[in-house]
Amino acid sequence: MEILRLVDVHHDYGERPVLAGVDLGVRAAECVALLGDNGAGKSTLLRIAAGRELPVRGDAFYRDSPADENQPHVRTGIAAVLEAGACYPDLTVREHLMLVALAHGGGEESQATVDRALARHRLADHADVLPSGLSSGLTQLLALATAWVRPYDLLILDEPEQRLDARARTELAERLRAAKHNGAALLIATHDPGLAAEVSDHTFTLDDGQLRTLTAP
Ligand SMILES: Nc1ncnc2c1ncn2[C@@H]1O[C@H](COP(=O)(O)OP(=O)(O)OP(=O)(O)O)[C@@H](O)[C@H]1O
């Protein structure tokens, strides 16, 4: 079944159209990757898919109901790591992840879940560090780790590879494939065609506000 569906989505910020009739479906256990030039509209599309922004025309559906982050079931089901997330300056890496795990109902399992996420994101040695003490790559890994300590069935990531070194990028691809094999639907925007080729079932470029198929299975 389609977890995410965009139907004839149009969006603009004033005069210039950013999205001009986008149709897209993402099924369970499927990854869709978006490539495209700077300013092509990828982040805009992802924000609409995550229910953080309403399109000026057309519809975005999460599991057949409007994708609207004000709805609790949408926040429960969609894990989105988009533009640089907000950090609490006085919470450590571990405390950030515990906060997310507990807020999403992790309960007694949260500690073990967070320990696994720290290890898998190479953050174990930085668990007690404050955000101001993290490098840009480790900050990105913390943002990505927040999605791994909570349940979701739709994962939306905007340029998840940014600022990661080669090994971290390889590990990211492994985690994304694992998430897909566990049944999640994935939508990612990336400037790394290699990452798209490694993890996606369908890759599109966003050009003149429209999706064009780059590869098909
Ligand atoms: N909040 C906003 N207000 C006004 N214009 C915006 C806003 N957000 C995006 N835009 C504009 O919409 C267009 C698409 O931006 P968007 O960030 O979606 O592109 P992108 O494909 O993600 O780019 P990049 O690869 O550089 O991240 C750009 O021209 C951008 O300047």
The ligand as an ORCA input file, in Angstrom:
! r2SCAN-3c Opt
* xyz 0 1
  N      10.184     29.875      2.916
  C      10.492     30.280      1.694
  N      10.192     31.539      1.276
  C      10.476     31.979      0.053
  N      11.100     31.220     -0.889
  C      11.445     29.978     -0.539
  C      11.153     29.439      0.744
  N      11.604     28.170      0.802
  C      12.147     27.919     -0.412
  N      12.056     29.007     -1.207
  C      12.508     29.078     -2.603
  O      11.900     27.994     -3.286
  C      12.828     27.434     -4.214
  C      13.007     25.964     -3.886
  O      13.742     25.853     -2.662
  P      14.059     24.447     -2.016
  O      14.772     24.724     -0.736
  O      12.817     23.649     -1.953
  O      15.050     23.815     -3.090
  P      16.038     22.552     -2.971
  O      15.872     21.757     -4.228
  O      15.805     21.844     -1.697
  O      17.454     23.266     -2.965
  P      18.884     22.790     -2.334
  O      19.344     21.610     -3.129
  O      19.728     24.009     -2.554
  O      18.654     22.483     -0.872
  C      14.103     28.265     -4.129
  O      14.065     29.253     -5.133
  C      14.001     28.882     -2.760
  O      14.704     30.097     -2.719
*
